[in-house]
Amino acid sequence: MIRGLMLIAALTLATNLVSGEERTKADSELARLAAGMKPGEWKELATKGYDREFLRDSRDGKPTGPIFTYTNSIHWNPRTQELYFLGAAHICDGKFIAYSAKDNTWRPLEPPEYCRMAGPGGWSHTYENDTKDFAHGQFVRQSHGRNQLDRFDIANQKWIEPIRSPGKGGHRSATEYFPEMKTFVRYETTLGFSQRLLRWDLGMSKWTPIPEAGKFEMQRATHPVIEYDPVRKRMLFGGGNDHNELYTLDSKGQVVTIASPPVPTVNSTSRNILTVDPVSGAFLLFTTFGDKEPGPMRFYAHDAERDEWRKLADATPLDSPGSRYRHFKVATPIVDHGVILFCTAQPEKVWLYKHTSEGTK
């Protein structure tokens, strides 16, 4: 009898926790705004604490540029309804920040100890070497010049033992977590690496080549890109400075070359934002690269069925002509709300974009 009552109580508690999580997801300002959006629509998400001072980096006690300068991704954790970002301007102190949809508020967090001890510089230039392993509740990123991937334990709000990286990161590598492979994938273009595509072997605690990738002549370009598609369960990678060649990797290790977008460069600098629509799985490219430099913001979507890029409307809230920091922005798909979130450095705003409601475009 007692054991039965205990079981009922445990099931009731679990049900309440789950329903509590669902209520939080539905009740947040982000959720309400996303729920009312139509395909092709942009809406500003007014959040607390997101202003110029919060985004501004510093050096020797003096304010400098925004923390979005050398990292163009922010990461959404569906379970906790939070965003995480760590970045820095050039040779600056840097900041580790988070946003909670529960109270619609941004907050500062403590960076890794070596970042606090080293002073300005050394932990910016992350580019595409920040990712997430939310299956294990971790935010993961790499400082330029260090042979390790730092891991932040979200549940305990602390930095834990890092993972050794194959290279020093930053300019010539890109790292992404592949959920179906249950590990990290690394696109390494550093000179001296005979294998371009690697995966982290959890059992042996080392990086091993993905064999199929050896059949392709991949570029050694600086600032490559990487992005995971949660709909088709594949990863896009490639590009880099003065290159627009792109590939996809599936969970079986198969690599496929896809069409190049109609721009000369697809790289991970602030001139580009490469992200993915969490509803259709379409890769989206926002870029100022074009025939005229600096050009206006261009917006392209990849149609997987036809393997082609189509140009969408140029006029988006992401373009701010005349703004000193118009290029600095970060993005992430909000998988459980069917939108993409963008944070811009100037003006200091948070945007939601609804690409599709269903389908494959």
N, C-alpha and C positions, 0 to 999 in steps of 0.2 A: 504493500500500500504506500509506504513512505517512498520507496524507490520510484513508483509510478508517479507520485506527486512531484518528485524532484525532476523527473523526465518532462512532465508537463510544464513545470516552471522554466526549465531550460529552453524548451521549444518556444514558449511564450516570449522569453527574453530575446531569443534569436530573431523571432518574427518582428518584435518591436524594434530591434536594432536595424533590421533590413528596411522596415517601413519608415523608420526615422531617417535613414539615408536617402530613401526615395523622396520623402517629403522635403528634405534639404535641397535635393537636386531640382525639384519642381518649384520650390518657393523662392529661390534666389533671383536676384535682379537679372543676372545673366540668363538664367533659364527662361524667365518670362519674356525677355527681349528676343531671345532666339526663337521661342515658340511662335511668335507673331510675325516672323520674317518670311518673305516670299523669295523665290529664286531670282538671283541677280541683284538683290537688295543689300544695301549697306546701312548699318545703324551704329551710332555711337553708344558705347557703354560707359556711363558716367560712374567712376569709381572713386573711393576715398583714398587720399594720400598719394595719388599719382599726379605729380607736378614737376616743374623744372628742377627744384632743389632735390627731390627724391631721385631723379634720374641723372643728376649731374655728378661727375666724378671729381676727384681732387688730387693735387700733387703739392707736397710741402705746405699743406694747409690752405692752398688756393684753389678755387673752382676751375674746372677745365671742361672738356666736352662730355657728351652723354656716354653712359655705360654700354650702349648698344653698338659702339663703334666697330668692334671686331668679332661679334657673335650675332648671327641673325635668326636664331631660334629661341623660343621660350617653350616650356613644356607643361602640358596639362595632365594632371592626375585625376582621372574620373572618379576614383574611389573616395578621395578626400576633397574633391572639387576645389583643387588648388593649382596655381601656376608657380613654376620655379625658374629662376634665371640667375646666372652668375656671369659677370663680364666687367670689362674695364676699358677706358680710353687708353691712348698710347702713353706708356711709362707712367701710369697713375695708380692710385690706391685700389680702385675697383670696388664693386659692391655685390653682395649676394642678397637677392630680394625674393619675396613670395607674395602671392595674392590669394585670398580666400573668398570664394563665392558666397560662403555662408554669411559673412558680414560685409561683403563687397569692399574689402579693405586690403591695401598693400602694407607690407611690413618688412623691415630689414632683418637679415639673418647673419650669423657669424660665418665667414669664409673659412677654408682650411687653415690650420695653424701656420703653415709655412707662408701663406699669403699675408697673414698679419705680421709675421716676423720679418719678412723680406723687404717690406716697404714698397715703394712704387715700382711698377714694372714686373715682367716675368710671368704674369698670369692673365694677360690679355691675349689677343690673337688666337682665340680658341677656334673661330670659324665653324667648321662642321664637326668638331670633336666634342660636342655636348649632346647628350641623349638621355634616355630614361629607361629604367628597368622597373616599371611599376608593378610587374608580377611579383617582384621581391621588395617593392616599396622603396626604390632608390632613384635619386637624381644623380647622373654621372657626367663628368666633364674632365677635360684635360687642359692644363696650362701649357703654353708654348715653351719649349725648351726643357720640359720634364718628361721622363719616361714612365709616366703613371697616369691611370685614369682614376680621378678622385671620386669617391662614392659617398653620398649623403643619405643616411638612414632617415626616412621621412617620419616613421612612427616614433622614433626616439629623438628626432631633431638633432642628430649629431653626425659628424664625419667618421667613417669607419675605414678599415684597412683598404688601401687602393689596390687596383689591378695593374700589374706591369703592362706597359704598352710596347708594341714592336718598334715604334719610332718616337721621336720627341714631339711629334704632333704639330698642330698649328697650320702652317702654310701648305704642307704637302701630304695631308691625310684627311680622311673623313671617317667617322665612326657612327654606327647606328645599331640599336638593339632590334633583333629580328625575333619576334615572339614565337613563331612556329619553329625556329631553330633553337629557341630557348637560350640564346647567347648573343654576343656582340659580333658584328661584322665590321671589318676594317678595310677601306680602300686606301692603299698605301702607295704613293707615287714618288717616294724618296729615292734618290739615286742609290744603287747598291741592292735594292730589293728586287729579286728575280720574280717574285710572286706579287701580283698587285692586290688580289683579294684574299683576305684572311678571316678566320673565325677564331674566337676564343674557346679553346677546349677546356671545359669546366673540370673534367676528370683529371687531365694532365696538367692543368694550370699553365697552359702555354698557347701561343697563337699557331694555328696550322693552316696551310693553304687550302683553298676551295678548288679542287682539281679542274672542274669544268672551265673555270675562269682562265686557265692556262692556254686555252685555245684561241683567246682573243688578244689582239695587239692593243693594249690599253695605254692611254696617254700618260706621260710623266708630268702633266701640267700642275702648276701651282694653284692652290685654292680649289680643289675638286668639291663636288657636291654629293649629297646622299639624302635620301628621303624614303620612309617606309609607307607603303600603301596598305591600310588596314582592311580594305574591301577585297582586293584581289590577292592579298597576302604575298606581296612582292616588294622588292626594294629597288629604287632607282638610284644609280650612281654614275659618276663620270664627270664630264665637263672640265672646267678649270680655265685659267687665263688663256684667252685667245683660242679656246676650244669649245665646241658645242656638241661633241659626240657623247651620246648617253646610252646606258645599258640598264637592263633590269635583271634581278636575281630572284629566283623563286626558292621555296623552302627545301627543294630537292637539290639545290646547288646549280640549277640550270641557268645559264646566262644568255640573254637575247639582246641584240642591238635594236634600238628603237629609232624612230625618225628624230632628226635634229630640229630644234625650233628655229624659226627664221631670224635669229640674232647671232652675231659672231661669237659671243661669249656667254657661257652659263657657268658662273663661278660663285663662290660662297662669300664674296665681298659684300659690302653694304649696297652695292649697285643692283644686286639681285635679291629677290626673295623666292625661293622654291619651296612650295608646300603641296598639300594634297587635300582634296575634298573628301571628308569622312563619309559622305553619303554615296557618291558614285565611284570614288577611287581615282578620279581624274587628277593628274598632276597639274599644278597651276604655277605659272612663272610670271612674276612681276619684275620688270627690268627697265632700266634707263639706258641700256646699251642699244645702239641702233646706228643709223646712217649719220646722224648729227650728234655731236658730243658737246655738252651734255644734253641728251635728248629728253623728251617727255616720258613719263611713265607709260610703259606698254604692258598689256595684260594678255597672256596666252593660256589656253587650256589644251591638254593632250587628250585626243579622242583615241582610246585604246582599241576600239573596234576597227577603225580605219587606219590606225597608227599615223596620225597626223596632228599637227598643232594648228589650232584656229585662233585667230585674233579676236579678242573681245573688246568691249568699249574701253577707250583710253581714260575717260574721265572717272577717276576713283578718288576717294578721300585720302589715299596714300600719297598723292603727288602734291607737293607744296612749293611751287616755283618761287624763288626768292628767299626761301628759308635756308639758313646756313647749314642746318643739319637735316635737310630733306631726305637724304638717303638712309638715315639711321632708323631702322625699324626691325621688329622681330615678329614672328608668326608661329602659330600652332593650330592643328585641327582640334576642334572640341568634339571628340567622337560621339559622346553621348547626347549632344544637343544639335548635331548636324550642321554646324557652322565652323568657320575659321576665324580665329581671333588674331588681330594685329595690334601691336603697340607701336606708336610713333613717338619719336623724340622731340620733334618740333613741327607742328604744335603737339603738346603733350596730351595725347588722346588715345583711348582704347576703342577699337572698332570691331564689329562683328560683320562677317560677310557670309551670305547664304548663296552657295553656288547652284546646287540642285536639290530637289526634294526627293527624287528617285531617278533610276535609270543609270546609264553608263556614260553620259556626256560630261 
